[in-house]
Amino acid sequence: MSHRQSPLASIVAAFAVASFAHAQDGPVYSDGPHVFWHDSTRATVFYLCEGEITKRAFEVSDSLRFAGFCGDSETDYAMAVSPPMVEPGTFESVSRIFAVSDIHGEFEALRTALIRAGVVDSSLRWSWGDGHLVICGDVFDRGDRVTEALWLIHRLEAEAKRAGGRVHYLIGNHEEMVLHGDNRYVNEKYLDGVALKSRLPHQELFGPESELGRWLRTKNAMVRINGILYVHGGISPEFCALGLPVDSLNARMRRYLEYSAVRAKFDSAASFFMGIYGPLWHRGFFEADSRDRYQRMTQAEVESVAACFDARVIVVGHTEQPHVAAHYEGRVYSLDVPIEDLGGTEGLLWQDDGFWRVTVAGDKVPLP
């Protein structure tokens, strides 16, 4: 009788043969680190370093700490052996909130936006005190510095919590796509680089035995802070009709992310949550569906879905707009902007009960 090899066993086998792979024509890629947990006492860390796989094994107790060993020797990585905890979906009495979305592997754009907003200092250390940072999904795909962005957010989460603040990294449709093996928008650096050289499917780099994978699986699809609902895509009336509170919806989304790609596609509840009416993909705040499955939402519908989640304002990414802006008489704010055209990304600041667009240059422009 045959036995299906576990992902971690596949990883170990891949390391054994990766160094014998034929030399790759074209660009020489580097990527990492990727951390895989064998159990509560052992971990393997590997990079694609200038076109070759390099790895180290670690014996651990309560936490794993190491200095980078592929061009990032000044970077320290730290993570607990125990899996990350799931964060609540509602927070009140927060002093200030900065939100960005749809980074898509543009690490420099994220870095610059956080520095100019004062969320981090020039060394990329948390300087936002008890404030909250919201990443409204889609860190993955398109760009070629996804891994660096993920590790920055991973570290800032811990630093923020120690300072009394929070980082909320929400699941977007591109996170869901990667976890379910949909590689349509994955940059060639990852498919032709680390995935090819390690002989691992790209999604296994973010499987449940990896640090980044188990971390991603704790993330929420939405968070309500001071009555402001943050979500990647949008909220449709059909989704609102489920009548579930924020924490219950987040729990169901996390469960569906654990499904295989086949089960997620053909399970009716999962496909609804992760389809065009769900919070990862819905675009109804800004446009009608291209196949006429829904129309652009009216002011009354926006008011209704906001009330459904006890939110006075909804903040979304996913559907690109020229700038961070207010819509529907200030009931909806959009975050997704054309990074290439603007030369960076913009953010949305909430403070003293007001909203500001934080420009690429760091200027604050008041919004309704």
N, C-alpha and C positions, 0 to 999 in steps of 0.2 A: 504494500500500500504506500502511495506517495504522500509526502507531507509538504504543505506549503511553507516555504521559507519565510521567516519573519523579516520585517523591514530592517531591523538591526543586524540580523545575520547577513542580509544582502549587503549592507553597508560594509561590514567586516570583510566579506568576500570581495567586494569592489576594491577595497584598499589593497588587497593582496595582489590584484591584477592590474591596478591602475598604472603602476609605474612601467608596465610593459606595453602600454598603449602606444600606437604609432604616433610619431610627431605630427602635430596638427599644423596644416598650412594656414596662413592668415594671421589675425591678431593673436597676441599672447595675453591671456587674461589672468587676473588675480581676483579672488573673492573669498570672503570669510570674516570671522570664524564661523564654523558650524559645529555646534555642541550636541553630542548624542549621549544620552544616559543609558548605561548598561543596567544599573540598579542604583541603590541608595549609597553605594560606596565607590563606584567606578564610572568614569566618563571618558569619552574620546573627543578630542577637539581636532578639527582638520580645516585646512585652507586649500584652495587652489592658489598656489603661489608662483607667479610668473610661468604659468602653464603646466605646473607639476603639482601633484597632490603631496602635501606635507601634513603630518599628523603627530599628535602627542597623546599619550594615555595619562590619566590622572587618578590617583587614589584620593577620595574625598571623605569628609566627615559630615559636618553640618552645611558646608557651603563649598562651592568651587570658585577659586580665584586664580587668574592667570594674566600675564602680560601678553599682549599681542605678539605674534611671531611671524608676521608677513607684512613688513612695511608699516606696521602699526604698533611698534614696540613701546611707544609712549602712551598707549591706550591700555587701561586696566579693565578687565571684565570680571564681574562678580555676580553670582546667582546662588540661590538657596537650593539645597538638594530637594526639599519638599516642593511640590508643584505650587505655582502661584495661586493666590486666592482670587475668587470672583468678587468684583467690586459691586456695591449697590448701584441701582439705576437712578436714584434720586438723591439730590443734595440741596440743602437750603443754607441761607446766611453765608454765602460765599462772597468774598470781598471784590474779586475781579476775575474775569474769564477772558482768555485769549483763544481763538479758534482758527484753525486752518484746515484745508482739505485737499484731496487729490494731488498729493505730492508726486506720485508716479515715478519714484526712483530719482527725483531731482534733489539730491541731498543738499547741494549748495543753496538751493532756493529755500529749503526748510531751515537750514542753519542760519542764513542771513535774516529770514523773517523772525526767528526766535530771538536773535541778538538785538535787532532793531526795535522789537517790541518790549525788550527788557526781561523776557522770560528766562534767558540764560545770559551768562557773561561771555566775554571773548574766548574763554577756555571751554565754553559749552557746558558750564556747570549751572545748575538751577539757581536762579536769582529772583524768582517770582514769589518767594515767601509762601503765604497761605493761599495764593491765587491758584486757579485751576487752568490747565491747558487741555483743550479738546482737539484731537486729531480726528476729523470726521471721515475717516476711511480712505481707501485707495492710496496707500503708500506703495503698493506693489505695481509691477508691470511698466512697460514702455521705457523708462529710464534705466541707467546702468549702475545706480548706486543705491539699490533697494536695501541691501544688507547693512550698509552703513547707517541708513535712516532707521531701520528696525532696531539696531543696537543702541542708537542714541535715544530713542523713545524708551527702550527697555531700561536704560540706566536712569533717565530722567524720572521715570515712575518712582524708583526707590528714593532718589534725592528729594523729590517733591513731597513724598509722604513723610520723610524725616523732618521737613521744614513746616509741616502742617498743611501743605497743599495737595494737589492731585493732578495726575495726568490721565486722561480718558482717551484711549485709542479705540475708536469704534470700528466695527467691521463694515467694510464696503463691498461692493459687488466684485471688485478685483481680488480682495482677500478670499472671498468665497470661491472664485474661479480657480485661484492657485491651489487652495486646499483640496479642491475636487479635480485637479489635474487638467484644467482647461488652460492651455498654454498659448492661446491665440495672440496675446499681447505681451508675452514674456520677452524681454530683451535677449538678443542673440548671445550676449556675454554669459548668460546663465545656461541657455540651452546648448550652445556650442562650446562653452567653457566648463563651468564646474559640474554640470550634469553629465556632459559627455565624458570628461576626464575621470570623474569618479564612477561612471557607469551606474548612476542612480537616476531614477525618474525625478524630475524637478520637484514634484510635490512631496517626495520623501525627505527633502531637505527641511520641510516644515511638517513632518509627520509627528505623531504624539510622543515619539521617543526623543525628539529633538527639543532643545531648550526653546527655540523660537516657536516651534510648533505647539508645544504644550502651553506656552504663554499666550499665543494667539487664540487658542481654544477657550480661554477664560474671558475673552472680550465680549462686551455688550454691543448690541446693534443700535441702542439709543440710550441717552442719558438726559434727565431733566434736572437742571441746575437753576435755582432761584426762579422756577416757573418757566424757564427757557428750555425747549426740547431740542436737542441736537441729534441729528440722524443723517445718514449718508445720502440716501436718495430722496425720499419724501414719504408722506403718509397719504394713502388713498382712502376714500370713503369706504371701500370694500374691506380694507385692512382695519380701519377704525371699527367696523361693524362686528369684529370679533369680540369686542368688549373686554379685552384682557388688560390688566395693568402693566406698567412698564417692566417690572421685574419678571413677571410671568412670560411676557413676550421675549425678553432677553434669554430666559432659560430655554424656551423652545428653540430659539435661533441657535443657541450653542448646541443643543441636541441634534439639530438637523445638520450642523456643520460636521458632526461626527459620522454622518451617513456616508456610505460610498457614493461615488458619482452616479451610479446606476440607481441606487435606492433614492437618492435625493431627486433624481429626475422623474421617477415613476411613482413616488409616494405623493399623494395628492396634497397633503398638508404641507410637506416640505417644499414641494414645487410652488405652492401658493406663497409661502413665506419668502422664498428666494426667487420669485418671479416678478412680473411687471407690476403687480399690485402691492408687493412687499416693500419694506423700507430700504432695501439695498438697490432696487432698480427703478422705482417709480419716478417718473418725470412730469407728472401732471401739474405741478405748480407752474411749469414753464411752457409746456407744449402738449399737443395732442399726440396720442400714440400713432405711429406711422401706419399701423394696420387697423386703425379706428376702433381699438378695444377700449379706449377711454378718450375723453376730451380734456382740454385744458380746464383746470378747476376754476370755479367761480369764487368770488369773495365769500359768499355764504358757505360754500363747501369748505373753504379754508378755515373760516371761523368754527365750523362744526368739528373738523378733525382736530383743531387746536383744543377745543373744549373737551373732546374725547379723551385727551391725555392731560387734562388740567394744565394746559400750557397757554401762556399769553403770547408767546412768540415761538416760531419753529425756525431752526437754522439748519441748512442743508448744503451739501456739495453736489457732486455727480453730474449736474447739467451745467455746462460752461456758460458763464456770462462775462461780459467785457471787464467788469470790476466787481468786487464785493459790493453788494447793493441791497436795498430794502425793496420789498414788493408787497402787494396787497395791503396798502396803507400801513406798512410797518409790521405786519403780522408774520411775514416770511423774510428771511435774510439768506442770500446765496453766497457761497464761499469759493466755488470752483471757478478759477480764472485761467486765462491762457498764459502759462508761465513763460513760454518761449517768446511770445509777443511782448510781454511786459518786462522781460529780463529778470524775472523773479516772481514770487507769489505774494499775494496780499493776505491780510488776516482781518478778523472781526474782533474788536475789543468791546467787552461790556464792563462798565465801571460807573459807580454813582448813578445807577439806574438809567444810563444812556449807552448808545451804541456808536462806535467809531469804526470807520474803515482805516486800517493801517496800511499805508501804501508801501510799494517796494522800497521807497526811499526812507520809510519809517515815519512819514508824516501822518497825523491823525486828522481824519476828515469826519465831522459829525454826520450821522445818518438819522433819518426819522425814527 
